[in-house]
Structures are given as C-alpha cells and as structure tokens.
Amino acid sequence: MKTRHLLAVAAFCAALVASGAPEKIIFDTDMYTDFDDVGALATLHALADAGECEILGTVACTRGAPSVGMVEIINAFYERPGIPVGVNKELGIGPLGRSHAIYDIYADMVKARKDVVKHPSSETAPDANETYRKILAAQPDGSVTICSVGFTTNLRRLLETKGDAISPLDGRALVAKKVKAWYAMACRYPDGYEYNSKEDGESSKIAFRDWPTPIYFLDWCYGVEVKCGVPVSKVGAAVNPVRDVFKRALTAYKETEKGHAAWDEVTVLAAVRGWQRYFGTVRGKFDIVDAKGKNAWKPDPKGNHYVLTVKTPKAEVGKIVDELMARGPMDWIDGQNLPLEGKPFTDVKRFYDRMPASLEGNTNVNRGVWSQCFHTSGECFRFTTDATHLRLQWSLIKSGLAMNHMPATGVSGIDVYGWTEGRGWVFVKNGRPTSQDNELAIDWQKGRPIMIYLPLYNGISSFKMGVAKGTKVSPLPPRASGVTKPVVFYGTSITHGGCASRPGMAWVNIAARKADVPAVNLGFSGSGKMEFDLAAVVARIDASCYVLDCLWNMHPQMVRERFEPFVRELRRLRPGVPIVCAEDCNTFLDTTEKGAIAKAVVDKLLAEGWKDLFWLPNTEQMTRDGEETVDRCHPNDCGMMHMGDGFARAIARRDLNPHSFRNWNLNPACLPFHHAPGGTQTIISYFVGHRCRSDRI
C-alpha cells in the first residue's frame, strides 16, 4: 500500500508540473537578523504576480521581534494583505530585543506603518502550527512546497503536532500527505556551522531527521557568492519598502556597489521554479552533529536530502533575482482601457463584440452572424510600454476551447508579437488556453512595441494586463504606411480564421501586419451570405477598402438575388471607397456557376462606369496544392502564409487607382518579398481566402 501511495503522489506531482500549475508556497522566515529575507519575500511576490506561484502563507520563526509586522508590510505593498501569517509560540529564538542595524530598520518601518501592520510584535500573531495545519489541510495532496529562509523551529514544531479539529492527521502524516518538497536555506556544505541551522540546532536535528518528503538545501557556500540588491535600492517609486530596506542596509553593510549575499532570494527562486532549471544536485543526508549546531553531510543514494549545486552561472542567477526584486507590485489594466484595433462598433452587447447589438433578433440576417459576433477574430491590442514584464489574463466566453480540425491555440488562444527593427512584427509567444480563465506571463524589452491578438473562434468576457506600478502604456504612432482607416473583410470561415494554429497566423492578420494597415474581420463561419440588411451594417465602418468574400456560403440562386443589390447598396452608402469582389475558389481553381454570376455583375457595373470596383479571380488566391489545407478547404498555416503574402504583395503595387492603394507607403521591413506585377483589376490576391465548398465552417 505504501508503494502504491507514493507512486500516486509522484504521479500527481508530475501532473502538476506538466500542467504548468502555479507552485503553492508557504514562506517561513526569521525576518530579523538579515535583510535577504525582505528580498526573498519580494522575489516570491514578483513570481506570484507572474502567475508562477500562489503564496499560501507567510510565517515567522522569531518571537517578540517585528518579523511578522515586516512581513505584513511587504504583503500589503504587493497588494496581498490577506495572506495568512503565523509565528513560533514556544521553542527556539525569542523573545528578542533590539540588537543590530537590521533590527533597527525593521522596527522603524513597523512603527511607521501602523496602517498595514496588525502584529507589531510577533508575539501577538497566530501560532504558526495553526496556520500551517489550516493551510495544509485545505490543499490537494502532494501540492505544497515549503520554503524556509530562517530557523527550522516552525518545521520541527509542525512535525510534532497531534491530530485536531483541523485535521485528524498528526504533523508528520499531514506533511507526508500534503507537502511536495521543502526548500531550505540551511547548512554549510559539506560541513560546518551555518546560522539558520545552528541557532536552533535541536530543531534542525529533529526536522532534518524526521521530515518525510525531499528537502532541497541552498547552503551557505552557494548563496554567499550570489550578489543582489543594488538595482532595487535605486528604484525610483515613491513608496517601496523593499527599496527602503535595501537602501539603508546596503549602506550600513558597505555593500552599495557589490550587493548583498542572496541566500534567501535564491532559495525562493529554486522553490518556485524548481531546482532543475538553474541547479544540479547531490544526494545524501544532512545531520546536526554537536550541541553547538554543527552540520555534516553524508552521501547516500537513497537519502531524501539534496544540496543544490552550480548549473547556471551564479552571476546570471543574481541578475535573475535582481530583476524580480526590482519589479515591484502590479498595476492591472483592463483591456477596455488598452488601445484596441479591429473592433468596429461601440453600440455592442458585449464590449469585444464585432457586430452592433441591434443585430440581435434581426430575422433578415442569418442567425450565424449574431451567434458568432462575440468571436474576437481580427481584434488586437497595439501599444508601447516601458514595462519589462507583462502578465496577461483572459477569460473566455465559451467553455469549448478547440474544434475537431482547429487547435485550442487558434480557437481560444492569444498571440503576442513584438516590433523588431529591420524585420517588422515578429511572433514572440502564444498564450495557450487550458480553461475558460487563462494567464500568460512574459518578459519584455522596455519600450518595444507590442501587438496582442485575441482568439479567433472564441470570445473574451474580460482581459487584463498586469504591469509594474507606475508603468506607462501608450498607443503606437500612426503606421508608416499612412493608412488610418481599416480594410474591412466580410466573408466566411476562412476569412474568420479557420483553421489557423494561432491568431497571428490567420491570413487577414498576416496580411495586415505585412502591409502595415489596420483591418476589421467580419468573417462568419458558414454565415457570410450577403443579406441586404448587412450592407448598411458593413457600410457603418469608415473603411479604406471593402473586401467581399462570401460566395462559398451562397448557392447560385442566392448569388443571383443578393450579390448585385448588396454591392450597389454598399457603394451608395460609401461612394468612392474601393470594393473588391472575390471569386469563389478551390484547390483545383475551378470556375463555378455562382462565380460566373458574380463576375457578370462586376462586369456590368464596370460597364456602367463604376470606378474602384475590382474582381479578384480565384487564380490569384490559391495554389493547386491541397497540402495547404487541413481538409482541402480550410487553410493550414502554410496556406495562411501563402494567402497573406499574396494579399500584401497586391497592396504594395504602385500602379493602382489613387482612390485605393497608390499612396500606401509601405515600410520595407514589413514586406520581405518582391512586389508582384499586375494590372489594376487584379488588385488583391491579398484580400481573400481560399475555399472549396459552400458548407465550410
């Protein structure tokens, strides 16, 4: 039974790692004799802001000192004042009085921040045993990581607790059931005296001996050679207790140039991100071997103790810690306050809807249009920011994240692009949806323009971006192309984005990036049918060009009845704006009856003297290669790239009607390809997707 239980716990832990679930952390600190504890808690909050961990509790092991009060100041600064606290009530270190510079700094700050400090003396805080047991009992089995950067007193006391009203399990059994690992800043490898281990040597001996899950030690010898704290000491925010502690303490210790040893900060980094990322290990057992608290290491291939060793250079680890400490708390910006493109209407039912609310219940328009208007295809945030870290959260309307022929990353994911000089917009990272509520954390180069595409075949009920407090977010300047009015695409599922692997790979988005123009996507899967009422809706958008790509959702009689009235009404409402009418196409480039009907209408209107009306033959939309599709209909990413390149080449031509694209001065960085030759009526292999049957969805 024990073997099966251990295997089950191991499998559960492996599943947690594979899922990318945030680490659940209990932080145990002395917060008394050194200031790396403050840096460690700041690092922990920065990682929590990035979605990498959840802080379950912050407990102190020093009684009578301002330890808990200082913890509360840091928690409040990072806008987590409700994190449970606790303190050692019985054993080990305390009560303590004023004794050195760091204590003075903590005591001064606790005295000055009565607005957030609930426990100016740690004696008044809840018992750490109660805090630990309540937290552990409420968590899934094998899910909690304990990170201790002080004395081992609380962990020894926890092991010795009895079953109670919180949990019938005694302390050791509760730890074995709930705790995945303990990361400890303790001991000197391979032997010697280390402050955290020796000050309560009895507790260290008991805790190291009886702890039932793996213990990972960041020993004194590793941490003393990692320096940090100088960058955060120079942060310019008006209020920043982390900055204030480091500024005073580095001066007191004459470390303002080189920084302070990062024992505790590195322990937090290992606990949250896992030892594998930056460290190697040696396996064995630590023991306390004399009454003064000396530790000694014994190699043991079956031991449950691991000492972290160098894998990533220590200087690099120090830079990682410094960056995290200097972030500060997050400001959360609602997506409704970010510069957004591709959302054509304001009179909508839901903020991100693509169609006006008045369309709901309109029986003259097929139901598919309204049912898909909440899909955010084509919508994107475009801005610049001085943030160096972004935390993006989006909540989806539909619980179904994928389709049988299109992945969740395209249906429900988000895409982040960054501007790179000489290359234009470059893909950076995809936000992969795992549920209706999702998060993506990403480091960013200060000042780099960013573009964030929203899901193609799902909608979002909310979007938030977390950045460091005081961060500036600004709209991007006008495009180099000079185009400010969007190209409006009205069409079917392929215009909609089916079946791109991610939002940035939808052909409309590809083309808009390469041509450096704004776009509105009114593609509706199976529902682009040119109802007369929709002409007025489309015409409400002040566009630089309208692209009509509906034939493969229409049968021949429908084309006879609707195509000409729709085009005439759109031109009446928006005289002088170019209209591109796309032939229906497939991988065989066949001409169909409905394509011939539509082409005859275009020829008729041109004969009447219409200007700025263009016919896009299917020969300019698609190759004869079905490999560019997922089903000989919907393009895969290869097909999307082909179409996007073709559309952008057409836009870049200089021999076009001046009312259309002649004055679109394109940025060469956006167009890493040759301009294609062609006449005025073969204007846009850019503006249409390919298709092969009328029932595509």
Secondary structure by P-SEA (a helix, b strand, c coil): caaaaaaaaaaaaaaaaaaccccbbbbbbcccccaaaaaaaaaaaaaaaaccccccbbbbcccccaaaaaaaaaaaaacccccbbbccccccccccccccaaaaaaaaaaaacccccccccccccccaaaaaaaaaaacccccbbbbbcccaaaaaaaaaccccccccccaaaaaaacccbbbbcccccccccccccccaaaaaaaaaaccccbbbbbcaaaaaacccccccccccccccaaaaaaaaaaaaaccccccccaaaaaaaaaaaccccccccbbbbbbbbccccbbbbbbbbccccbbbbbccccaaaaaaaaaaaaaccbbbbbcccccccccccccccccccccccccccccccccccccccccccccbbbbbcccccbbbbbbbbcccccccccccccccbbbbbbbbbcccccccccccccccccbbbbbbbccccbbbbbccccccccbbbbbccccbbbbccccccccccccccccccccccccccccccccaaaaaaaaacbbbbbcccccccccccccccccccccccbbbbcccccccaaaaaccaaaaaaaaaaaccccbbbbbccccccccccaaaaaaaaaaaaaaaaccccbbbbccccccccccccccccccccaaaaaaaaaaaaaaaaccccccccccccccccccccccbbbbcccccccccbbbbcccccc
